[in-house]
Amino acid sequence: MKKRTMIKLSLLALSITTAASVFAADAPPIGIAPVNLDKSSYVFDTAEQHGIKVSVLAKGLPRSFGMAFLPDGDLLVSERGLQLRIIHGATGANPVLDPKPVAGMPQLAEPYRNGGLHDLALHPDFANNHYLYFTYNKAEPGPLAEGQRPRSAVALMRGKYENGALSAVEELFASDFGSTSGSRIAFARDGKLYMTTGAPFGADAQDLKGAFGKVLRLNDDGSVPSDNPFVGRADVNPAIYSYGHRDQLGLTIHPDGTVLAAEHGPNGGDEVNIIKPGLNYGWPDISFGRNYDGPRISPLPVADKIEQPQLLWVPSIAPTGLMVYTGDKFPAWKGNLFVGSARRGEIERTGGLERVVLTDKLDDIRRETLLTDLHQRIRDVRQGPDGNLYVLTDGDEFAVLRIEPN
C-alpha cells in the first residue's frame, strides 16, 4: 500500500514538473516585438500642439548615443562603436547619411558594456575655433586577472572639426579607472563645461576622491575652475560640482542658466535634478527606487542634507537625452522640458519622448508622453537650428527622426 502511494505521489510530482516546464516553454516573452520604421513619416495628435509629423531621416547608426548640429544644418551623430557619422542637410528636405564615418577620429579602445563613444558638444565659439568636444570610456591598460571585470575611465576629448574631418584630437580630462557608464556634456552661458559620470553600482557616487557618480565642472581646456565648490580641499577631486548620482544620461542648460541632469534610478526612482554646487543627491544610500528583484533601496526616500529630485518617475522611464524647447515652430511647447525615454516599467520597446510643462520656478504642472506608437528606445533629443525637434533612437532601428508641425 505504501509502495503504491509513493508511486502515485512520484507520478503526480512528475506531471506537475512537466506541466510547469511546458507552461514555461509556452509562456510568451516579456516585451513587445520589434517594430520597423517602414514609413518615411508618421502623423500624430498631441495634447497641446496637436498635429505633428515625424519623419525618418536616417537609419542604421549602430549603438547611436549623441547628436550635435553644425551651423550649416548638418548633423553629427556618435556611435558607441567609436565612429562619428554625419547627416548632410539634416534640416532640409533631402537629408543624406554619409556612408563613410568622419575622418580623423582616433583609434579608441573597443567598447564593452556601456563603454564607447558618448556625447558631443560644440564649443560656444565654434564658428571661430571649430572645436568639437566628445566623451568616451577608455579601457584600463594591461591584462585582466582571472575573474576580474574590465574597468574604464571617462575621458573628455577635443578636436578641430573642419572640412568634414576631425584633427588635432587631444585628451583634456580623464577620470580614475572604475565602472563603465555613459556620460553627457553641455556648455553653460559662462563658457564652463559640465560633464556627467555614472555610478550605477557600489558606493563610488559618495567617494569625493573619485569622479564617478558626479557632475563635473571644467574650463574649456579641461582645467578646473577656481570657483568650483571643493577647490582647495586635499581630500576631494576639485572637478566635482555635485555628487551622489547614479547613472546620468541626460544633461542640458536651461535658458535661465540652471543646470538640469536626468538620472536613472534602479527599478523606479528616475529623476531630473537641478544641479547645485557642492550638494549630495543621495545615491546609493537614498532613493525612490527599488532593487531589480523588488526590495526598496532605502526605508525612506528622503533624508537630511540630501537634495531632492525636481522631477520624479515611478515606474522608471529610463531617461536619456534632455532639452528645453526655445524655438518658434511649436508655440505651445515653448519652455517645455523634453526627456528621452528608453523604456517604461522595465518593458522593452515601450520608450517615448516625455514632454513636461514647467513653471518659471521649474515646477512641473503637466506631462505628456509622445511617440509611444513607434516603440523606439529614445537615446537623445535636440532642438535643431530650424526650430524642429530631432530624436535619436537606440535599438532595433538606430534612427534619426525629425518632429515638425503637421
C-alpha positions in Angstrom: 0.0 0.0 0.0 2.8 2.4 0.9 4.6 1.5 -2.2 1.6 2.2 -4.4 1.1 5.6 -2.7 4.7 6.5 -3.2 4.5 5.7 -6.9 1.3 7.8 -7.2 3.0 10.7 -5.5 6.1 10.4 -7.7 3.9 10.4 -10.8 2.0 13.4 -9.6 5.2 15.3 -8.9 6.5 14.3 -12.3 3.3 15.5 -14.0 3.4 18.9 -12.1 7.0 19.4 -13.1 6.3 18.5 -16.7 3.3 20.9 -16.8 5.3 23.7 -15.3 8.1 23.1 -17.9 5.5 23.1 -20.7 3.9 26.3 -19.3 7.3 28.0 -19.0 8.2 27.0 -22.5 4.8 28.2 -23.9 4.8 31.4 -21.9 5.2 34.4 -24.2 8.3 36.5 -23.7 8.1 39.8 -21.8 8.1 42.8 -24.1 6.9 44.0 -27.5 8.0 42.5 -30.8 10.5 44.7 -32.8 8.7 47.5 -34.7 10.2 48.6 -38.0 10.1 52.2 -39.1 8.9 51.2 -42.6 7.3 54.6 -43.5 9.1 57.8 -44.4 6.9 59.7 -42.0 4.2 59.4 -39.3 1.5 61.8 -38.1 0.3 62.0 -34.5 -2.1 64.2 -32.5 -0.7 65.7 -29.3 -2.3 67.3 -26.3 -1.4 71.0 -26.8 0.5 71.4 -30.1 -1.8 68.8 -31.8 -0.7 67.7 -35.2 2.9 66.7 -35.6 4.8 65.0 -38.4 7.6 62.6 -37.6 10.0 61.9 -40.5 12.6 59.2 -40.6 15.9 60.9 -41.7 18.3 58.0 -41.5 18.5 54.5 -40.1 21.3 52.1 -39.3 23.6 54.1 -37.0 24.7 51.3 -34.7 24.5 52.0 -30.9 23.9 55.7 -31.5 24.2 57.9 -28.4 24.5 61.6 -29.0 23.9 64.4 -31.6 25.3 67.9 -32.4 24.1 70.3 -35.1 26.7 72.1 -37.1 25.9 75.7 -38.1 25.1 74.7 -41.7 22.3 72.3 -40.7 24.4 69.1 -41.0 24.1 66.8 -38.0 26.8 64.8 -36.3 25.9 61.5 -34.6 28.1 59.5 -32.3 28.1 55.7 -32.4 29.3 53.9 -29.3 31.2 51.6 -31.7 33.7 54.6 -31.8 32.6 56.1 -35.0 31.4 59.7 -35.8 28.8 59.9 -38.5 27.3 62.9 -40.3 23.9 63.5 -41.9 24.2 66.2 -44.6 21.3 68.6 -44.9 19.6 67.2 -41.8 17.3 70.3 -41.5 16.5 70.2 -45.2 14.1 68.4 -47.5 16.6 65.7 -48.6 18.9 64.7 -45.7 21.6 62.2 -46.6 23.6 60.0 -44.2 27.2 59.9 -45.4 28.1 56.2 -45.8 31.6 56.9 -44.5 32.5 57.8 -40.9 34.0 61.2 -40.3 37.8 61.0 -40.8 40.2 61.8 -38.1 38.5 60.0 -35.1 41.4 58.4 -33.1 41.6 54.7 -32.8 40.0 54.4 -29.4 39.8 51.1 -27.4 37.0 48.8 -28.3 33.8 49.4 -26.3 32.2 47.0 -23.9 29.0 47.1 -21.8 28.1 50.8 -21.7 31.5 51.9 -23.0 32.5 53.6 -26.2 31.9 57.0 -27.7 29.2 59.0 -26.0 28.2 62.7 -26.1 29.1 65.5 -28.5 29.1 69.3 -28.0 30.3 72.2 -30.0 32.4 74.9 -28.3 30.3 78.2 -27.8 32.7 79.9 -30.2 32.8 77.0 -32.7 32.3 79.4 -35.7 35.8 80.7 -35.0 37.8 77.9 -33.3 36.0 74.8 -34.8 36.3 72.8 -31.5 34.2 69.7 -31.2 34.1 68.0 -27.7 33.2 64.4 -27.1 33.4 61.9 -24.2 34.2 58.2 -24.3 35.2 55.3 -22.0 38.7 54.3 -22.4 39.7 50.8 -21.2 42.3 50.3 -18.4 45.6 49.1 -20.0 47.1 45.7 -19.1 45.9 42.2 -18.9 43.0 41.3 -16.6 43.4 39.0 -13.6 41.4 35.8 -13.5 37.7 36.7 -12.8 38.4 40.5 -12.9 35.9 42.6 -14.8 37.3 45.3 -17.2 37.4 48.8 -15.9 37.5 52.1 -17.8 37.9 55.8 -17.3 35.6 58.5 -18.6 37.6 60.9 -20.8 36.8 64.3 -22.3 38.3 64.8 -25.7 38.6 67.8 -28.0 39.4 68.1 -31.7 39.0 70.5 -34.6 36.2 69.8 -37.0 36.9 71.4 -40.4 36.1 70.5 -43.9 34.3 67.3 -42.9 37.1 65.8 -40.9 38.5 65.8 -37.3 42.1 66.8 -36.5 44.3 67.7 -33.6 42.4 65.5 -31.1 43.6 65.7 -27.5 42.5 64.4 -24.2 41.5 67.2 -21.8 40.4 65.3 -18.8 40.1 61.7 -17.6 38.7 60.1 -14.5 40.2 57.3 -12.5 39.6 53.8 -13.7 36.3 52.3 -12.4 32.9 51.2 -13.5 31.7 51.9 -17.1 28.9 54.2 -17.7 27.6 56.8 -20.2 28.3 60.5 -19.9 26.8 63.8 -21.2 28.4 67.2 -21.7 27.0 70.7 -22.0 28.4 74.2 -22.1 26.9 76.8 -19.8 26.4 80.5 -20.6 29.7 81.4 -18.8 31.6 79.0 -21.0 32.1 76.4 -18.4 31.7 72.8 -19.4 29.5 70.4 -17.3 30.1 66.6 -17.6 28.1 63.8 -16.0 29.5 60.5 -14.9 27.7 57.4 -13.6 28.0 55.0 -10.7 25.1 52.5 -11.1 26.5 50.0 -8.6 28.6 50.3 -5.4 29.5 53.4 -3.3 31.5 55.4 -5.9 29.0 58.2 -6.0 29.7 59.1 -2.4 33.5 58.9 -2.8 34.7 62.5 -3.1 38.1 61.5 -4.3 36.8 59.8 -7.4 34.9 61.2 -10.4 32.2 58.5 -10.8 28.6 59.3 -9.9 29.3 63.1 -10.2 28.6 66.2 -12.2 31.9 67.7 -13.1 32.6 71.3 -14.0 35.6 72.2 -16.1 37.1 75.1 -18.1 37.0 74.6 -21.9 40.6 73.5 -21.8 39.9 70.7 -19.3 41.3 72.5 -16.3 39.4 73.0 -13.0 37.7 76.4 -12.4 38.9 78.2 -9.4 35.4 78.7 -8.1 34.4 75.0 -8.0 32.8 74.1 -4.7 35.6 71.8 -3.4 38.7 73.6 -4.7 41.3 73.8 -2.0 40.3 70.5 -0.2 43.1 67.9 -0.5 40.7 65.0 0.1 38.3 65.9 -2.7 38.6 65.8 -6.5 38.4 69.5 -7.4 36.5 68.9 -10.7 33.4 67.7 -8.7 30.5 70.1 -8.8 27.8 67.8 -7.3 27.8 64.1 -6.1 25.6 61.2 -5.1 24.3 60.5 -8.7 23.5 57.1 -10.1 23.6 57.0 -13.9 23.1 60.4 -15.7 22.3 60.1 -19.3 20.7 63.5 -19.9 22.1 67.0 -19.4 21.0 70.5 -20.5 21.4 74.1 -19.5 18.0 75.9 -19.1 17.7 79.3 -20.8 17.8 80.9 -17.3 21.2 79.2 -16.7 20.0 76.3 -14.4 21.9 73.1 -14.9 19.5 70.1 -15.3 20.5 66.4 -15.3 18.4 63.3 -15.9 19.3 60.3 -13.8 18.4 56.7 -13.9 17.1 55.2 -10.7 17.3 51.4 -10.4 13.8 49.9 -10.7 11.8 53.2 -10.4 13.0 56.5 -9.0 14.2 58.1 -12.2 14.9 61.8 -11.7 15.6 65.2 -13.3 17.7 67.2 -10.9 18.6 70.8 -10.6 22.3 70.7 -10.2 23.7 72.9 -7.4 27.3 73.3 -6.3 28.6 71.0 -3.6 25.3 69.2 -2.9 24.7 65.5 -2.3 21.9 63.8 -4.3 21.8 60.7 -2.2 22.8 57.6 -4.3 23.4 54.8 -3.3 22.0 55.4 0.2 18.8 57.3 -0.6 16.5 56.6 -3.5 12.8 56.5 -4.5 13.6 53.3 -6.5 13.8 49.6 -5.7 16.3 46.9 -6.4 15.6 44.9 -9.6 14.4 42.0 -7.5 11.8 44.1 -5.7 13.0 45.4 -2.3 13.3 49.1 -1.7 16.8 50.7 -1.9 16.2 52.8 1.3 13.5 52.7 4.0 12.8 56.4 3.3 13.4 58.2 0.0 14.3 61.4 1.8 16.9 62.4 4.3 18.6 65.5 5.8 21.2 67.1 3.7 20.1 65.2 0.6 18.9 67.2 -2.4 15.5 66.0 -3.6 14.7 65.5 -7.3 12.9 68.2 -9.2 11.0 65.6 -11.3 10.4 62.0 -10.4 9.2 58.9 -12.3 7.9 55.7 -10.7 7.9 53.3 -12.5 11.1 54.0 -14.5 11.2 55.6 -17.9 14.9 55.1 -18.4 15.6 58.8 -19.0 18.2 59.8 -21.7 18.6 63.0 -23.7 17.4 66.2 -22.2 16.5 69.6 -23.7 14.4 72.8 -23.1 12.5 74.0 -26.2 13.1 77.6 -27.1 12.1 77.7 -30.8 9.0 79.2 -32.6 7.9 76.2 -34.6 5.9 74.8 -31.7 4.4 77.8 -29.8 2.5 75.6 -27.4 5.7 73.8 -26.4 7.9 76.9 -25.7 9.7 76.5 -22.4 8.8 72.8 -22.1 11.3 70.2 -21.0 11.8 67.2 -23.2 13.2 63.9 -21.8 14.0 60.9 -23.9 12.8 57.5 -22.6 14.3 54.2 -23.4 11.6 52.0 -21.8 8.8 52.2 -19.2 8.4 49.9 -16.2 11.2 47.6 -17.3 9.3 46.6 -20.5 11.3 46.6 -23.7 10.2 48.7 -26.7 8.0 51.0 -24.6 10.2 54.1 -24.9 9.0 57.5 -26.0 9.6 61.2 -25.6 8.4 62.9 -22.3 7.2 66.5 -22.5 7.0 68.3 -19.2 5.3 71.8 -18.8 7.3 73.8 -16.4 6.6 77.0 -14.4 9.1 79.8 -14.2 10.3 78.1 -11.0 10.8 74.9 -12.9 8.0 73.1 -11.2 6.1 70.7 -13.4 2.3 71.2 -13.9 1.6 68.8 -16.9 3.2 65.9 -18.6 2.6 64.1 -21.9 4.4 61.1 -23.5 5.0 61.3 -27.2 6.0 58.8 -29.9 5.0 55.7 -27.9 3.3 54.2 -31.0 6.7 53.9 -32.6 8.0 51.6 -29.8 11.6 53.0 -30.0 14.3 53.4 -27.4 14.9 57.2 -27.4 18.6 57.9 -26.7 18.8 61.7 -27.4 16.7 64.7 -28.3 17.9 68.1 -29.6 16.4 71.2 -31.0 17.6 71.9 -34.5 18.6 75.3 -35.8 15.3 75.3 -37.8 13.3 75.1 -34.6 12.2 71.5 -35.1 12.9 68.6 -32.7 15.3 65.8 -33.6 15.3 62.5 -31.9 17.9 59.7 -31.9 16.8 56.1 -31.3 18.9 53.2 -29.9 17.6 49.7 -30.5 16.3 47.8 -33.5 16.4 50.7 -36.0 19.1 53.2 -34.7 17.3 56.0 -36.4 17.3 59.8 -36.5 13.8 61.3 -36.5 12.6 64.9 -37.1 9.5 66.2 -35.4 7.8 69.2 -37.1 4.3 70.7 -37.2 1.9 68.8 -39.5 
